[in-house]
Amino acid sequence: MIDLLQHVLNGITSGCILALVALGLTLAFGISRFANVAHGDYVTLGAFFALIANRALGWNLFLSGLVGILGCIIFGYGFYHFVFKPLDRRPKIASVIASIGVALVVRHAVLFIWGTEQHAYQVVIQRGIRFLGLRMTKNEMMILLTSLVLMFILHLILQKTRIGKEMRAVSDDPDLARVTGIGSFRVAGVMWVLTLSLAAVAGLLLGLKTIITPYMGWDVLLSAFAAAILGGIGNPYGAMAGAVLIG
């Protein structure tokens, strides 16, 4: 019984990381109406920016995570502004194809700079903490807590803020939202900042739980898409539930 509960706990921890990736995918689909294949490589990008701060500068994981978020937002928003935004009025298949191109550019840039080697954050090796027969490391506790806090913050943004309500309106009916004066490009810009931030944090947590490689985001992308579809594509809460189930 304890072994089963341990596997469930491990699955929930992995599912929480997956939920952050799936949330980015489902938010992007809900607002921009296309499947962003590059999202997995944004996860990788955030992990490697955090790695620079952690290994080269010796910063702790919190500050390294902020660097990862900032770097991911700068590059990801640049791709949005120069690649995806001009394609907004085109058939959505054009945006999907463009996202494949962006994914390849990001992945090969990471390969060119860091090579194919595996990397790890500079953290202290920890012994598992036992509670009621279950074992968790402090890093796993941090992964679980960080993911839950971010999901709660996203819930508050979507439900309690004006921009969150506008995002839900655009997701439900973009034409009606446009008629009522909601700026679709402004909403899309905020959505991209949110999804890129989630991707960067997911990259940091995934690298902390496993290893950092140029393919880490690509490897988790299919599972994240499955979670988003399982929970109802475009539904953030369904994506969270789907990710935990898959995890």
C-alpha positions as protocol buffer text, in pm:
chain_id: "A"
residue {
  index: 1
  type: MET
  ca { x: 0 y: 0 z: 0 }
}
residue {
  index: 2
  type: ILE
  ca { x: 284 y: 239 z: 89 }
}
residue {
  index: 3
  type: ASP
  ca { x: 453 y: 164 z: -243 }
}
residue {
  index: 4
  type: LEU
  ca { x: 133 y: 250 z: -429 }
}
residue {
  index: 5
  type: LEU
  ca { x: 95 y: 577 z: -240 }
}
residue {
  index: 6
  type: GLN
  ca { x: 460 y: 659 z: -310 }
}
residue {
  index: 7
  type: HIS
  ca { x: 403 y: 610 z: -684 }
}
residue {
  index: 8
  type: VAL
  ca { x: 92 y: 829 z: -665 }
}
residue {
  index: 9
  type: LEU
  ca { x: 289 y: 1102 z: -486 }
}
residue {
  index: 10
  type: ASN
  ca { x: 567 y: 1085 z: -744 }
}
residue {
  index: 11
  type: GLY
  ca { x: 307 y: 1102 z: -1020 }
}
residue {
  index: 12
  type: ILE
  ca { x: 145 y: 1409 z: -867 }
}
residue {
  index: 13
  type: THR
  ca { x: 483 y: 1583 z: -849 }
}
residue {
  index: 14
  type: SER
  ca { x: 555 y: 1507 z: -1215 }
}
residue {
  index: 15
  type: GLY
  ca { x: 198 y: 1598 z: -1306 }
}
residue {
  index: 16
  type: CYS
  ca { x: 234 y: 1941 z: -1147 }
}
residue {
  index: 17
  type: ILE
  ca { x: 530 y: 2021 z: -1374 }
}
residue {
  index: 18
  type: LEU
  ca { x: 337 y: 1888 z: -1671 }
}
residue {
  index: 19
  type: ALA
  ca { x: 41 y: 2105 z: -1569 }
}
residue {
  index: 20
  type: LEU
  ca { x: 249 y: 2422 z: -1605 }
}
residue {
  index: 21
  type: VAL
  ca { x: 342 y: 2321 z: -1960 }
}
residue {
  index: 22
  type: ALA
  ca { x: -14 y: 2217 z: -2047 }
}
residue {
  index: 23
  type: LEU
  ca { x: -152 y: 2543 z: -1907 }
}
residue {
  index: 24
  type: GLY
  ca { x: 68 y: 2740 z: -2145 }
}
residue {
  index: 25
  type: LEU
  ca { x: -50 y: 2533 z: -2439 }
}
residue {
  index: 26
  type: THR
  ca { x: -419 y: 2556 z: -2355 }
}
residue {
  index: 27
  type: LEU
  ca { x: -405 y: 2932 z: -2284 }
}
residue {
  index: 28
  type: ALA
  ca { x: -230 y: 2991 z: -2616 }
}
residue {
  index: 29
  type: PHE
  ca { x: -487 y: 2782 z: -2799 }
}
residue {
  index: 30
  type: GLY
  ca { x: -777 y: 2951 z: -2624 }
}
residue {
  index: 31
  type: ILE
  ca { x: -661 y: 3302 z: -2715 }
}
residue {
  index: 32
  type: SER
  ca { x: -462 y: 3261 z: -3039 }
}
residue {
  index: 33
  type: ARG
  ca { x: -648 y: 2953 z: -3172 }
}
residue {
  index: 34
  type: PHE
  ca { x: -347 y: 2747 z: -3276 }
}
residue {
  index: 35
  type: ALA
  ca { x: -133 y: 2470 z: -3129 }
}
residue {
  index: 36
  type: ASN
  ca { x: 203 y: 2627 z: -3045 }
}
residue {
  index: 37
  type: VAL
  ca { x: 458 y: 2354 z: -3118 }
}
residue {
  index: 38
  type: ALA
  ca { x: 739 y: 2586 z: -3003 }
}
residue {
  index: 39
  type: HIS
  ca { x: 610 y: 2588 z: -2646 }
}
residue {
  index: 40
  type: GLY
  ca { x: 818 y: 2286 z: -2549 }
}
residue {
  index: 41
  type: ASP
  ca { x: 1134 y: 2460 z: -2666 }
}
residue {
  index: 42
  type: TYR
  ca { x: 1043 y: 2765 z: -2458 }
}
residue {
  index: 43
  type: VAL
  ca { x: 1054 y: 2526 z: -2162 }
}
residue {
  index: 44
  type: THR
  ca { x: 1407 y: 2429 z: -2268 }
}
residue {
  index: 45
  type: LEU
  ca { x: 1504 y: 2793 z: -2317 }
}
residue {
  index: 46
  type: GLY
  ca { x: 1391 y: 2888 z: -1968 }
}
residue {
  index: 47
  type: ALA
  ca { x: 1584 y: 2597 z: -1816 }
}
residue {
  index: 48
  type: PHE
  ca { x: 1907 y: 2696 z: -1992 }
}
residue {
  index: 49
  type: PHE
  ca { x: 1880 y: 3065 z: -1904 }
}
residue {
  index: 50
  type: ALA
  ca { x: 1836 y: 2961 z: -1541 }
}
residue {
  index: 51
  type: LEU
  ca { x: 2136 y: 2728 z: -1581 }
}
residue {
  index: 52
  type: ILE
  ca { x: 2356 y: 3022 z: -1687 }
}
residue {
  index: 53
  type: ALA
  ca { x: 2265 y: 3218 z: -1374 }
}
residue {
  index: 54
  type: ASN
  ca { x: 2303 y: 2914 z: -1150 }
}
residue {
  index: 55
  type: ARG
  ca { x: 2629 y: 2768 z: -1280 }
}
residue {
  index: 56
  type: ALA
  ca { x: 2813 y: 3066 z: -1428 }
}
residue {
  index: 57
  type: LEU
  ca { x: 2707 y: 3333 z: -1178 }
}
residue {
  index: 58
  type: GLY
  ca { x: 2653 y: 3108 z: -877 }
}
residue {
  index: 59
  type: TRP
  ca { x: 2304 y: 3242 z: -808 }
}
residue {
  index: 60
  type: ASN
  ca { x: 2046 y: 3045 z: -610 }
}
residue {
  index: 61
  type: LEU
  ca { x: 1752 y: 2876 z: -778 }
}
residue {
  index: 62
  type: PHE
  ca { x: 1508 y: 3158 z: -704 }
}
residue {
  index: 63
  type: LEU
  ca { x: 1720 y: 3425 z: -873 }
}
residue {
  index: 64
  type: SER
  ca { x: 1814 y: 3181 z: -1149 }
}
residue {
  index: 65
  type: GLY
  ca { x: 1446 y: 3115 z: -1207 }
}
residue {
  index: 66
  type: LEU
  ca { x: 1381 y: 3489 z: -1245 }
}
residue {
  index: 67
  type: VAL
  ca { x: 1660 y: 3505 z: -1505 }
}
residue {
  index: 68
  type: GLY
  ca { x: 1502 y: 3209 z: -1684 }
}
residue {
  index: 69
  type: ILE
  ca { x: 1162 y: 3379 z: -1687 }
}
residue {
  index: 70
  type: LEU
  ca { x: 1306 y: 3711 z: -1811 }
}
residue {
  index: 71
  type: GLY
  ca { x: 1512 y: 3547 z: -2086 }
}
residue {
  index: 72
  type: CYS
  ca { x: 1222 y: 3331 z: -2198 }
}
residue {
  index: 73
  type: ILE
  ca { x: 987 y: 3630 z: -2210 }
}
residue {
  index: 74
  type: ILE
  ca { x: 1232 y: 3845 z: -2409 }
}
residue {
  index: 75
  type: PHE
  ca { x: 1297 y: 3584 z: -2676 }
}
residue {
  index: 76
  type: GLY
  ca { x: 948 y: 3434 z: -2678 }
}
residue {
  index: 77
  type: TYR
  ca { x: 773 y: 3770 z: -2699 }
}
residue {
  index: 78
  type: GLY
  ca { x: 1011 y: 3866 z: -2978 }
}
residue {
  index: 79
  type: PHE
  ca { x: 898 y: 3561 z: -3172 }
}
residue {
  index: 80
  type: TYR
  ca { x: 536 y: 3654 z: -3103 }
}
residue {
  index: 81
  type: HIS
  ca { x: 581 y: 4012 z: -3221 }
}
residue {
  index: 82
  type: PHE
  ca { x: 778 y: 3938 z: -3537 }
}
residue {
  index: 83
  type: VAL
  ca { x: 642 y: 3594 z: -3633 }
}
residue {
  index: 84
  type: PHE
  ca { x: 302 y: 3512 z: -3487 }
}
residue {
  index: 85
  type: LYS
  ca { x: 138 y: 3855 z: -3459 }
}
residue {
  index: 86
  type: PRO
  ca { x: 167 y: 3927 z: -3836 }
}
residue {
  index: 87
  type: LEU
  ca { x: 2 y: 3589 z: -3901 }
}
residue {
  index: 88
  type: ASP
  ca { x: -297 y: 3657 z: -3675 }
}
residue {
  index: 89
  type: ARG
  ca { x: -539 y: 3722 z: -3963 }
}
residue {
  index: 90
  type: ARG
  ca { x: -406 y: 3436 z: -4174 }
}
residue {
  index: 91
  type: PRO
  ca { x: -534 y: 3075 z: -4161 }
}
residue {
  index: 92
  type: LYS
  ca { x: -421 y: 2920 z: -3832 }
}
residue {
  index: 93
  type: ILE
  ca { x: -227 y: 2647 z: -4010 }
}
residue {
  index: 94
  type: ALA
  ca { x: 23 y: 2922 z: -4101 }
}
residue {
  index: 95
  type: SER
  ca { x: 83 y: 2990 z: -3730 }
}
residue {
  index: 96
  type: VAL
  ca { x: 123 y: 2617 z: -3659 }
}
residue {
  index: 97
  type: ILE
  ca { x: 383 y: 2584 z: -3936 }
}
residue {
  index: 98
  type: ALA
  ca { x: 558 y: 2899 z: -3811 }
}
residue {
  index: 99
  type: SER
  ca { x: 568 y: 2754 z: -3458 }
}
residue {
  index: 100
  type: ILE
  ca { x: 743 y: 2444 z: -3594 }
}
residue {
  index: 101
  type: GLY
  ca { x: 1002 y: 2673 z: -3751 }
}
residue {
  index: 102
  type: VAL
  ca { x: 1046 y: 2867 z: -3426 }
}
residue {
  index: 103
  type: ALA
  ca { x: 1086 y: 2539 z: -3235 }
}
residue {
  index: 104
  type: LEU
  ca { x: 1362 y: 2428 z: -3470 }
}
residue {
  index: 105
  type: VAL
  ca { x: 1539 y: 2764 z: -3447 }
}
residue {
  index: 106
  type: VAL
  ca { x: 1534 y: 2763 z: -3065 }
}
residue {
  index: 107
  type: ARG
  ca { x: 1638 y: 2399 z: -3036 }
}
residue {
  index: 108
  type: HIS
  ca { x: 1929 y: 2428 z: -3276 }
}
residue {
  index: 109
  type: ALA
  ca { x: 2042 y: 2753 z: -3114 }
}
residue {
  index: 110
  type: VAL
  ca { x: 2053 y: 2572 z: -2779 }
}
residue {
  index: 111
  type: LEU
  ca { x: 2240 y: 2281 z: -2939 }
}
residue {
  index: 112
  type: PHE
  ca { x: 2488 y: 2520 z: -3101 }
}
residue {
  index: 113
  type: ILE
  ca { x: 2561 y: 2705 z: -2776 }
}
residue {
  index: 114
  type: TRP
  ca { x: 2547 y: 2426 z: -2518 }
}
residue {
  index: 115
  type: GLY
  ca { x: 2597 y: 2113 z: -2727 }
}
residue {
  index: 116
  type: THR
  ca { x: 2429 y: 1780 z: -2666 }
}
residue {
  index: 117
  type: GLU
  ca { x: 2569 y: 1725 z: -2315 }
}
residue {
  index: 118
  type: GLN
  ca { x: 2348 y: 1679 z: -2013 }
}
residue {
  index: 119
  type: HIS
  ca { x: 2356 y: 1952 z: -1748 }
}
residue {
  index: 120
  type: ALA
  ca { x: 2236 y: 1991 z: -1392 }
}
residue {
  index: 121
  type: TYR
  ca { x: 2176 y: 2278 z: -1154 }
}
residue {
  index: 122
  type: GLN
  ca { x: 2427 y: 2336 z: -879 }
}
residue {
  index: 123
  type: VAL
  ca { x: 2228 y: 2220 z: -579 }
}
residue {
  index: 124
  type: VAL
  ca { x: 2308 y: 2022 z: -267 }
}
residue {
  index: 125
  type: ILE
  ca { x: 2237 y: 1649 z: -295 }
}
residue {
  index: 126
  type: GLN
  ca { x: 1956 y: 1577 z: -51 }
}
residue {
  index: 127
  type: ARG
  ca { x: 1832 y: 1277 z: 138 }
}
residue {
  index: 128
  type: GLY
  ca { x: 1463 y: 1204 z: 123 }
}
residue {
  index: 129
  type: ILE
  ca { x: 1243 y: 1312 z: 414 }
}
residue {
  index: 130
  type: ARG
  ca { x: 1006 y: 1041 z: 537 }
}
residue {
  index: 131
  type: PHE
  ca { x: 655 y: 1119 z: 653 }
}
residue {
  index: 132
  type: LEU
  ca { x: 395 y: 849 z: 721 }
}
residue {
  index: 133
  type: GLY
  ca { x: 612 y: 606 z: 528 }
}
residue {
  index: 134
  type: LEU
  ca { x: 632 y: 829 z: 219 }
}
residue {
  index: 135
  type: ARG
  ca { x: 957 y: 985 z: 99 }
}
residue {
  index: 136
  type: MET
  ca { x: 1013 y: 1326 z: -60 }
}
residue {
  index: 137
  type: THR
  ca { x: 1321 y: 1541 z: -106 }
}
residue {
  index: 138
  type: LYS
  ca { x: 1317 y: 1913 z: -32 }
}
residue {
  index: 139
  type: ASN
  ca { x: 1349 y: 1978 z: -405 }
}
residue {
  index: 140
  type: GLU
  ca { x: 1038 y: 1770 z: -474 }
}
residue {
  index: 141
  type: MET
  ca { x: 852 y: 1961 z: -203 }
}
residue {
  index: 142
  type: MET
  ca { x: 962 y: 2286 z: -366 }
}
residue {
  index: 143
  type: ILE
  ca { x: 845 y: 2160 z: -707 }
}
residue {
  index: 144
  type: LEU
  ca { x: 505 y: 2067 z: -566 }
}
residue {
  index: 145
  type: LEU
  ca { x: 461 y: 2390 z: -371 }
}
residue {
  index: 146
  type: THR
  ca { x: 582 y: 2616 z: -654 }
}
residue {
  index: 147
  type: SER
  ca { x: 352 y: 2452 z: -907 }
}
residue {
  index: 148
  type: LEU
  ca { x: 47 y: 2474 z: -680 }
}
residue {
  index: 149
  type: VAL
  ca { x: 117 y: 2839 z: -594 }
}
residue {
  index: 150
  type: LEU
  ca { x: 155 y: 2932 z: -962 }
}
residue {
  index: 151
  type: MET
  ca { x: -166 y: 2752 z: -1054 }
}
residue {
  index: 152
  type: PHE
  ca { x: -348 y: 2935 z: -775 }
}
residue {
  index: 153
  type: ILE
  ca { x: -206 y: 3271 z: -890 }
}
residue {
  index: 154
  type: LEU
  ca { x: -318 y: 3195 z: -1246 }
}
residue {
  index: 155
  type: HIS
  ca { x: -666 y: 3112 z: -1112 }
}
residue {
  index: 156
  type: LEU
  ca { x: -678 y: 3451 z: -937 }
}
residue {
  index: 157
  type: ILE
  ca { x: -563 y: 3630 z: -1253 }
}
residue {
  index: 158
  type: LEU
  ca { x: -827 y: 3461 z: -1468 }
}
residue {
  index: 159
  type: GLN
  ca { x: -1113 y: 3504 z: -1221 }
}
residue {
  index: 160
  type: LYS
  ca { x: -1044 y: 3825 z: -1030 }
}
residue {
  index: 161
  type: THR
  ca { x: -860 y: 4064 z: -1263 }
}
residue {
  index: 162
  type: ARG
  ca { x: -989 y: 4266 z: -1556 }
}
residue {
  index: 163
  type: ILE
  ca { x: -732 y: 4127 z: -1797 }
}
residue {
  index: 164
  type: GLY
  ca { x: -819 y: 3775 z: -1685 }
}
residue {
  index: 165
  type: LYS
  ca { x: -1187 y: 3831 z: -1758 }
}
residue {
  index: 166
  type: GLU
  ca { x: -1094 y: 3978 z: -2096 }
}
residue {
  index: 167
  type: MET
  ca { x: -882 y: 3671 z: -2170 }
}
residue {
  index: 168
  type: ARG
  ca { x: -1176 y: 3444 z: -2089 }
}
residue {
  index: 169
  type: ALA
  ca { x: -1404 y: 3658 z: -2306 }
}
residue {
  index: 170
  type: VAL
  ca { x: -1166 y: 3638 z: -2603 }
}
residue {
  index: 171
  type: SER
  ca { x: -1132 y: 3263 z: -2550 }
}
residue {
  index: 172
  type: ASP
  ca { x: -1511 y: 3213 z: -2541 }
}
residue {
  index: 173
  type: ASP
  ca { x: -1600 y: 3435 z: -2838 }
}
residue {
  index: 174
  type: PRO
  ca { x: -1324 y: 3644 z: -3000 }
}
residue {
  index: 175
  type: ASP
  ca { x: -1560 y: 3825 z: -3238 }
}
residue {
  index: 176
  type: LEU
  ca { x: -1800 y: 3930 z: -2963 }
}
residue {
  index: 177
  type: ALA
  ca { x: -1507 y: 4036 z: -2744 }
}
residue {
  index: 178
  type: ARG
  ca { x: -1373 y: 4252 z: -3027 }
}
residue {
  index: 179
  type: VAL
  ca { x: -1715 y: 4416 z: -3077 }
}
residue {
  index: 180
  type: THR
  ca { x: -1732 y: 4505 z: -2706 }
}
residue {
  index: 181
  type: GLY
  ca { x: -1401 y: 4689 z: -2731 }
}
residue {
  index: 182
  type: ILE
  ca { x: -1161 y: 4430 z: -2591 }
}
residue {
  index: 183
  type: GLY
  ca { x: -823 y: 4468 z: -2763 }
}
residue {
  index: 184
  type: SER
  ca { x: -734 y: 4122 z: -2893 }
}
residue {
  index: 185
  type: PHE
  ca { x: -366 y: 4206 z: -2949 }
}
residue {
  index: 186
  type: ARG
  ca { x: -329 y: 4345 z: -2596 }
}
residue {
  index: 187
  type: VAL
  ca { x: -493 y: 4035 z: -2449 }
}
residue {
  index: 188
  type: ALA
  ca { x: -275 y: 3812 z: -2667 }
}
residue {
  index: 189
  type: GLY
  ca { x: 36 y: 3998 z: -2551 }
}
residue {
  index: 190
  type: VAL
  ca { x: -49 y: 3942 z: -2185 }
}
residue {
  index: 191
  type: MET
  ca { x: -131 y: 3579 z: -2260 }
}
residue {
  index: 192
  type: TRP
  ca { x: 212 y: 3529 z: -2418 }
}
residue {
  index: 193
  type: VAL
  ca { x: 387 y: 3677 z: -2115 }
}
residue {
  index: 194
  type: LEU
  ca { x: 193 y: 3440 z: -1887 }
}
residue {
  index: 195
  type: THR
  ca { x: 255 y: 3131 z: -2098 }
}
residue {
  index: 196
  type: LEU
  ca { x: 625 y: 3210 z: -2140 }
}
residue {
  index: 197
  type: SER
  ca { x: 660 y: 3260 z: -1764 }
}
residue {
  index: 198
  type: LEU
  ca { x: 492 y: 2925 z: -1699 }
}
residue {
  index: 199
  type: ALA
  ca { x: 717 y: 2759 z: -1957 }
}
residue {
  index: 200
  type: ALA
  ca { x: 1031 y: 2901 z: -1796 }
}
residue {
  index: 201
  type: VAL
  ca { x: 931 y: 2788 z: -1447 }
}
residue {
  index: 202
  type: ALA
  ca { x: 836 y: 2445 z: -1582 }
}
residue {
  index: 203
  type: GLY
  ca { x: 1182 y: 2422 z: -1740 }
}
residue {
  index: 204
  type: LEU
  ca { x: 1350 y: 2510 z: -1411 }
}
residue {
  index: 205
  type: LEU
  ca { x: 1145 y: 2257 z: -1214 }
}
residue {
  index: 206
  type: LEU
  ca { x: 1185 y: 1985 z: -1477 }
}
residue {
  index: 207
  type: GLY
  ca { x: 1561 y: 2038 z: -1481 }
}
residue {
  index: 208
  type: LEU
  ca { x: 1564 y: 2023 z: -1102 }
}
residue {
  index: 209
  type: LYS
  ca { x: 1372 y: 1695 z: -1098 }
}
residue {
  index: 210
  type: THR
  ca { x: 1561 y: 1528 z: -1385 }
}
residue {
  index: 211
  type: ILE
  ca { x: 1838 y: 1669 z: -1607 }
}
residue {
  index: 212
  type: ILE
  ca { x: 1876 y: 1960 z: -1847 }
}
residue {
  index: 213
  type: THR
  ca { x: 1914 y: 1875 z: -2216 }
}
residue {
  index: 214
  type: PRO
  ca { x: 1835 y: 2057 z: -2542 }
}
residue {
  index: 215
  type: TYR
  ca { x: 1548 y: 1812 z: -2600 }
}
residue {
  index: 216
  type: MET
  ca { x: 1388 y: 1824 z: -2254 }
}
residue {
  index: 217
  type: GLY
  ca { x: 1100 y: 2051 z: -2359 }
}
residue {
  index: 218
  type: TRP
  ca { x: 1038 y: 1863 z: -2680 }
}
residue {
  index: 219
  type: ASP
  ca { x: 1025 y: 1535 z: -2487 }
}
residue {
  index: 220
  type: VAL
  ca { x: 751 y: 1661 z: -2256 }
}
residue {
  index: 221
  type: LEU
  ca { x: 550 y: 1841 z: -2526 }
}
residue {
  index: 222
  type: LEU
  ca { x: 344 y: 1541 z: -2640 }
}
residue {
  index: 223
  type: SER
  ca { x: 237 y: 1459 z: -2284 }
}
residue {
  index: 224
  type: ALA
  ca { x: 145 y: 1825 z: -2230 }
}
residue {
  index: 225
  type: PHE
  ca { x: -67 y: 1827 z: -2546 }
}
residue {
  index: 226
  type: ALA
  ca { x: -235 y: 1507 z: -2426 }
}
residue {
  index: 227
  type: ALA
  ca { x: -310 y: 1669 z: -2089 }
}
residue {
  index: 228
  type: ALA
  ca { x: -453 y: 1979 z: -2255 }
}
residue {
  index: 229
  type: ILE
  ca { x: -673 y: 1770 z: -2485 }
}
residue {
  index: 230
  type: LEU
  ca { x: -779 y: 1538 z: -2203 }
}
residue {
  index: 231
  type: GLY
  ca { x: -891 y: 1837 z: -1997 }
}
residue {
  index: 232
  type: GLY
  ca { x: -1064 y: 2005 z: -2291 }
}
residue {
  index: 233
  type: ILE
  ca { x: -839 y: 2217 z: -2509 }
}
residue {
  index: 234
  type: GLY
  ca { x: -870 y: 2583 z: -2412 }
}
residue {
  index: 235
  type: ASN
  ca { x: -982 y: 2495 z: -2057 }
}
residue {
  index: 236
  type: PRO
  ca { x: -705 y: 2582 z: -1804 }
}
residue {
  index: 237
  type: TYR
  ca { x: -864 y: 2390 z: -1517 }
}
residue {
  index: 238
  type: GLY
  ca { x: -912 y: 2083 z: -1733 }
}
residue {
  index: 239
  type: ALA
  ca { x: -547 y: 2105 z: -1839 }
}
residue {
  index: 240
  type: MET
  ca { x: -438 y: 2100 z: -1475 }
}
residue {
  index: 241
  type: ALA
  ca { x: -652 y: 1795 z: -1399 }
}
residue {
  index: 242
  type: GLY
  ca { x: -543 y: 1617 z: -1717 }
}
residue {
  index: 243
  type: ALA
  ca { x: -176 y: 1677 z: -1638 }
}
residue {
  index: 244
  type: VAL
  ca { x: -205 y: 1537 z: -1286 }
}
residue {
  index: 245
  type: LEU
  ca { x: -386 y: 1228 z: -1420 }
}
residue {
  index: 246
  type: ILE
  ca { x: -118 y: 1168 z: -1684 }
}
residue {
  index: 247
  type: GLY
  ca { x: 159 y: 1236 z: -1433 }
}
